[in-house]
Amino acid sequence: MSLISWLEHFDKIAFTFVHRDLAAPWLDNVMLLLRNPYVWIPLYAFMMWWALQLERTKGLKFICLTILCFVITDYTSASILKAYFERLRPCYDEDTVKIIRGIIDCGGKYSFPSSHAANHFGLATFWYYTIYFLTRQKWYWLWVWAFMICLAQVYIGKHFPLDIAGGTALGILTGWLLFKLFEVWVKPFNKNYLKNNPSLSLP
């Protein structure tokens, strides 16, 4: 068995374990909520508010690169990589279609990489490192937020775990590169900024 075949076999075993053995009726609605973008509107509003507390130029750059991060990860994963790899979603794969519980519609035909994973880990990475750069605060909860959304994607049957891994890698790479761009973009103006703006040190 080749490495790719072995990975795909293990991936389907892991998917089956999550989708069948970890399933519980009370979790179904929780997982559906986790992947619903409307549930996270307060978070996005908070990040917008946080950015607007920055010096105007930095805040606008933070917002612009946040939007750019989402555009890059979403377009790359959905319009380029899915069409290139053509990996079938679990609900189209003959090995897993029989265990899908049907708690949500199947969606598009291809699944690698996961756009949810790419988008949310892209934002989590960009936000985490940019916020640390500006405030020296470590918002670890951003990683938990992205992970829970990705777990929900496997739980409801939209993605295999390797789809999530691929999307996560794309998101982290994109978020990190955009953070480095932000760092270069604002670094000349960063000296003593926090010292003069103690209100940015959020709990």
N, C-alpha and C positions, 0 to 999 in steps of 0.2 A: 504493500500500500504506500503510495506517494505521500509526501508531507501534506500537500494540499488536500488530498483525499482524507487523510487522517484528521486534519483540522476540521474539515467539513463534517465528518462523522461525529467528532467530539462536540462540535457546535450544535448539531441536531440533538444529541443526547442532553446537552445543557439546556437547550430550548425546551425539550420535552419535560425535563425536571421542573423548570420554572412554571411552565404553562399548565402542567397537570398536577404535580405533587405539591407545589406551593400555592395552588389556587384555593381561594376561599370566597364564598359569596360576599362577605362584608368588605373584602379587598377590591372587588370588581369596581365598585363606584369610586373608591379612593384612587385607584390607578387611572381611571378615566378622568377624574378631576385633575390629577397631577399633569396629564399631558394636554389639558385644555388651556389654550393660550389666554383665554379671558380670566382664568383664575389668577394669572400672574400679572395682571394689569397693575395692582398696587405696587408690586416690586418694580416694574418698569417706571411707574410714576415716581417712586422713591429714588431710583437711580437718576432720573431726570432732575428731581429736586436737588439731589446731592451735587450733581454736576453744576447746577446753577448757583450753588454756594461758592464755587471756585471763582477765582479771578476770571473775568469774562472771556478772555482769549483761551485760557486753559479749558474752561467749561465747554465752549463751543467745539474745541478740538476733541475733547472727550466724547461729546455727543456725535460728532461727525464720524469719528473712527468706530464708535459703537455701531452706528448704522452701516458703515462700510464692512465691518466684521460680519454682520448678519448677511449682507448681500453676497459677500464672497463665499461664505460657508454654504449658504442655501443654494446659490447658483451652481457652485462647483459640485456639490453632492447630488443635487436633484437633476441638473441638466447635463452634466458632463460625465461624472463617474458612474452613476446608475446606468446610463445608456452604454457606457463602455464595458462594464463588468457583466451586466445583464443577469444578475443573480436573482432568482425568483423569490418572492416573498413566501413566508411559511404557508400562507393560505393558497398559494399556487404550486407549492412543492409537493410532489406525490408522496414523499416520505413523512410529511408533517400535516398535510391537509386534514387528515382524519382525526387529529387530536385538537384542532382549533375549536374553541368553544363558541366562537361567533358572538362575542360581546361587543364587537364593533365591525363596521364594514371593512372589506379587504383593502381597498385603496389601490394605488398604482401597482403595476405588475412587478417592478424591480425594487430591491431593498438594500443593496450595498453601494455606498455606505448609508447609514441612517442620517437623514437630514436633521432630525431632532437632536441627535447626539452632536453632530457637527455645529449646529447653531448654538446650542446651550453651552457646550464646553468651549466654544469659541468666545462667547460672551463672558463666561465665568473666568477664562484665562485672561482675557484683556482687562476685565474689571479688577480681578484680584491683583495682578502685577502693577497696574496703573495706580490703583488705590494705595498699594504698599509704597510705590515710588513717591507718591505725593504726601502720604500721611504716616508711613511706617506702621500702619495697622494691617493685620492679617485677617481678612474676612474669609475664614475657612468655610463658613456656611455656603458660600457660592459653589464650592465643589459638591457639597451635599445636595444642593438644589439641582444641579445638572445631573448628578448621579441618579437621583430619585426619578427624574423625568425619563431618563434612559431605561431604568429598570421597568418603568411602566410600559415602555414600548415593547419590551420582551414579554411582559406579563400578559398584555392584551392580545399578543399574537401578531403584532405588526412587523417585528424584526427578530432575527437570530442574534445571539450575543456577539458574533463576529461583525455583524453589521454595526452594532453599537461601538465595538472596538475601533473599527475603521473610521466611523464618524467622529469618535472622540479624538483620534490621532489628528484628523484633519482640523478639527476645531481648535485643539491645543496649539498646533503649528500656526494656524492663522491668527489666533489671539495673541500668541507670543510675538509674532512678527509685527503685528499692529501696535503692540505695547512698545516694542523697540522703536517703531516709527514715532509714537507719541513721545517717548523719552528724548529722542533726538530733536523733535520739534519744539519741545518746551524747556529742555534742560538749561539753556543759557539764561532763562528767566526764573529759574526755580530757587535760587539762592535766597535763604532767609524768608522764603514765602510763608512757610508754616509758622515761623516764629511771630510773624505779624498777623497771622490769622488763626488763633487758637480755637476758634469755633469749629474748625474742620475736624478736630479730634473727637469723632463720634464714639460713643460707648460701644 
